[in-house]
Amino acid sequence: MSLNKTRNKLYKAARILGDVNAVKKGRVGRRVARRAAGRVTGRGLGKLFKGWKF
C-alpha cells in the first residue's frame, strides 16, 4: 500500500472518530458548521490562487 493511501485511510478514520466524539458530547451542530466553513474557505482560496505560479 502506498503512503498516500495509508495517509488517506488514517485521515478518514480520524474524521470518523471526531464525528463519534462530537455525537457523544452533543456538539454535532458546531462540528458541521466548522466543517462547512472550512470547505467554503478552501474553495475560495483555491479560486483566489488558481493560475498563480510559485
N, C-alpha and C positions, 0 to 999 in steps of 0.2 A: 504494500500500500504506500502510495506516495505521501510526502509530508503535507501537501495541501489537502489531501483527502482526510488525513488524520486530524489536521487542524480544524477542518470544516466540521467534522463529527464532534470534536471537543467543544467548539463554539455552540453548536446546536444543542448539545447536552447541557451546557451552561445556561443557555436561554430557557430551556425547558425547566431546569431546576429553579431558575429565577422566577418563572411563572408559577411553579408549585409553591414556592416560598411566599409569593405575593398573595396567592389564594389563602394560604394558612394565616397570614397576618391581616387579611382583609384590605389589601391595598391594590386591588386589581385595576381599579379606575385610574389611579395615579400612574401605574406602570404602563397601561395602554396609552395614556396621554403622552408620557415621556417618549415611548417608542414611536408614536406618530409624529411628535415634534422632531425627533431625530431623523426620521425619514424625510420630512419636509426640508429640514436644514441640509441634509445630504444632497437631495435633488437640486436645491437652489445653488449650493456650492458647485455641484457638478456642471450646471448650466453656466455659472459665472466663469469657471475656469476652463470650459470646453474650448479647445483650439489653442490654448496657451502653450508655448514651448518653454520648458525649464532647462 
